[in-house]
Amino acid sequence: MTFSIVARDPQNGRFGVAVATCHLAVGSTVPHIRSGVGAVATQAHTNPYLGICGLERLEQNGDAQDVLETLLTDDVLRDRRQFHLIDVQGRTASWTGPECGGWAGHRFQSDLSVAGNFLVGEEVLEAMEQAFLMSDPSWKLGRRLMVALRAGEAAGGDRRARAATSAALQISGDVAFPLLDLRVDFRDDAVQELTEIYERSQDLWIQQWRDEMAEIPMLNRLVA
């Protein structure tokens, strides 16, 4: 019931995840990103620990395929899961368990991965992939991801509904918290509403506010 795209901008090293579903509050469990480390999208009987631990292991190991294999070893319900990830070098890895519902699959290459389950067919992923690759590489990563997400929905998206009811976009910046973390938890046209929120996020005053937040000195993670 979910389709997502994970990507890296090779020009600045930023990571992004965009996702849509017919479920609720998809932004709270599926996307996971960390600046200078990588990104993970975990879906289909979602296990958030695949995202949480995936980022920790990417930070320690750095290789997407190696991290994916260790996560599969540790998750006894791996056959019900779908997740994909990208590392700091832009290497990607994907898994679609044989028990994922409906049509489920993934496509991945350097700096880009798409995956989905309960889709009308592979054409959804093909549309997302092509929309991203054909978009202007000088655009911001968030805009390219939103173009891909809209293309996936236009190609049919989730086979069980006319439109996704929840959608989310996360983009890493240069600090420990996301540059963008935009969400539509439950609306009839979630992808369209997320697009409108993204466009508002590009207003000058909002970008200036984000720039100010990026200048906040980082605190020690542990008590001295």
C-alpha positions in Angstrom: 0.0 0.0 0.0 3.1 2.2 -0.1 5.5 3.6 -2.7 8.7 5.5 -1.9 11.8 6.9 -3.4 15.2 7.3 -1.7 17.9 9.4 -3.3 21.2 11.3 -2.9 22.2 14.5 -4.6 25.8 14.0 -5.7 26.3 17.7 -6.0 25.9 18.4 -2.2 25.7 14.9 -0.6 22.2 15.5 0.7 19.8 12.6 1.2 16.0 12.5 0.7 13.1 10.2 1.1 9.6 10.8 -0.3 6.7 8.3 0.4 3.0 8.0 -0.1 0.5 5.4 1.1 -3.2 4.7 1.8 -2.4 4.3 5.5 -2.1 6.9 8.2 0.9 9.1 9.3 3.4 7.5 7.0 6.0 10.2 7.8 6.2 8.9 11.4 7.6 5.4 10.6 8.8 5.0 7.0 11.5 7.7 6.2 14.8 7.8 8.2 17.7 10.1 7.2 20.9 11.3 8.7 23.2 14.0 7.3 26.6 12.5 6.2 25.4 9.0 6.8 22.5 7.9 4.5 18.8 7.3 4.3 16.4 4.3 4.8 12.7 3.8 3.9 11.1 0.9 5.7 7.5 -0.3 4.7 5.2 -3.3 4.2 4.5 -4.5 7.8 6.7 -1.6 8.7 9.5 -2.2 11.2 10.9 1.2 12.2 13.9 -0.5 13.8 15.1 -1.2 10.2 15.4 2.5 9.8 16.7 3.4 13.2 19.3 0.6 13.3 20.0 0.9 9.6 21.2 4.5 10.1 23.4 3.4 13.0 24.9 0.6 11.0 25.4 2.8 8.0 27.3 5.2 10.2 29.5 2.4 11.5 29.9 0.4 8.3 29.1 2.7 5.4 28.2 0.1 2.8 24.5 -0.1 2.0 24.4 -3.8 0.8 26.4 -5.0 3.9 24.0 -3.1 6.2 20.9 -4.6 4.4 22.2 -8.1 4.8 22.8 -7.6 8.6 19.3 -6.2 9.0 17.8 -9.2 7.2 19.7 -11.5 9.4 18.4 -9.9 12.6 14.7 -9.5 11.5 12.9 -12.8 11.9 9.9 -11.4 9.9 12.0 -10.3 7.0 9.8 -12.0 4.5 7.0 -9.6 5.3 9.2 -6.5 5.1 10.2 -4.1 2.3 13.0 -1.6 2.8 15.7 0.2 0.8 18.6 2.3 1.8 21.4 4.5 0.4 24.8 5.2 1.9 27.2 8.2 1.9 28.8 7.1 -1.4 25.4 6.8 -3.1 25.4 3.0 -3.1 21.9 1.6 -2.8 20.4 -1.7 -1.6 16.8 -3.0 -1.6 14.8 -5.9 -0.2 11.2 -6.9 -1.0 10.1 -9.9 1.0 8.2 -12.7 -0.7 5.2 -12.2 1.7 4.7 -8.5 0.8 1.2 -8.0 -0.4 -0.1 -7.5 -3.9 2.4 -6.4 -6.6 5.5 -5.5 -4.7 9.0 -4.8 -6.0 11.9 -2.4 -6.2 14.4 -0.8 -8.7 17.7 0.6 -7.7 20.9 2.2 -9.0 23.6 4.6 -7.9 22.1 7.5 -5.9 18.5 6.3 -6.5 16.1 3.6 -5.3 12.3 3.2 -5.6 10.1 0.5 -4.0 6.5 -0.2 -3.4 3.9 -2.8 -2.4 0.2 -3.3 -3.2 0.8 -1.3 -6.4 -1.1 -1.6 -9.7 2.1 -2.9 -11.1 5.8 -2.2 -11.9 4.8 0.8 -14.0 4.4 2.8 -10.8 8.1 2.4 -10.0 9.2 2.8 -13.6 7.3 6.2 -13.7 8.9 7.3 -10.5 12.4 6.4 -11.6 12.0 8.0 -15.0 10.5 11.2 -13.6 13.4 11.6 -11.2 16.1 10.8 -13.8 14.5 13.1 -16.4 14.0 16.0 -14.0 16.5 18.9 -14.1 19.6 17.8 -12.0 20.1 21.5 -11.0 16.8 21.4 -9.1 16.8 20.9 -5.4 16.5 17.3 -4.3 13.1 17.9 -2.6 11.6 19.1 -5.9 12.9 16.2 -7.9 11.5 13.8 -5.3 8.1 15.4 -5.4 8.0 15.1 -9.2 8.8 11.4 -8.8 6.1 10.9 -6.2 3.5 12.6 -8.3 4.5 10.5 -11.2 4.0 7.3 -9.2 0.5 8.3 -8.2 -0.3 9.3 -11.7 0.8 5.9 -12.9 -1.8 4.2 -10.6 0.0 4.1 -7.2 -1.7 2.0 -4.6 -4.1 -0.4 -6.4 -6.7 -0.1 -3.6 -7.5 3.6 -3.7 -7.8 6.5 -6.1 -5.2 8.5 -4.3 -2.8 8.2 -1.3 -4.1 9.5 2.0 -0.8 10.1 3.6 2.6 11.4 2.3 5.9 12.6 3.6 9.1 14.2 2.4 12.4 14.4 4.4 15.6 16.0 3.2 18.9 16.1 5.1 20.9 19.2 5.5 24.3 19.9 7.0 23.2 19.5 10.7 21.9 16.7 12.9 18.2 17.4 12.2 16.5 17.3 8.8 16.5 20.3 6.5 12.9 19.5 5.6 10.5 17.2 7.4 7.1 17.7 5.7 4.1 15.4 6.3 0.4 15.0 5.4 -0.9 12.5 8.0 -4.4 11.9 6.6 -6.1 13.7 3.7 -7.9 12.6 0.6 -5.3 13.9 -1.8 -2.1 13.7 0.3 0.4 13.9 -2.5 -1.1 17.0 -3.9 -1.3 18.6 -0.4 2.4 17.6 0.2 3.3 19.3 -3.0 1.6 22.5 -1.8 3.4 22.3 1.5 6.7 21.8 -0.3 6.1 24.9 -2.4 5.3 26.9 0.7 8.6 25.6 2.2 10.5 27.3 -0.6 9.3 30.8 0.4 12.2 33.1 1.1 11.3 33.8 4.8 11.0 30.1 5.5 14.4 29.4 3.9 15.9 32.2 6.0 14.4 30.7 9.1 16.0 27.3 8.3 19.3 29.0 7.7 19.1 30.5 11.1 18.4 27.1 12.7 21.4 25.6 10.9 23.6 28.1 12.8 22.6 26.7 16.2 25.7 25.3 17.9 25.4 21.5 18.4 25.3 20.3 22.0 27.3 17.3 23.2 25.4 14.1 22.7 26.6 12.7 26.1 26.8 14.3 29.5 30.4 15.4 30.2 
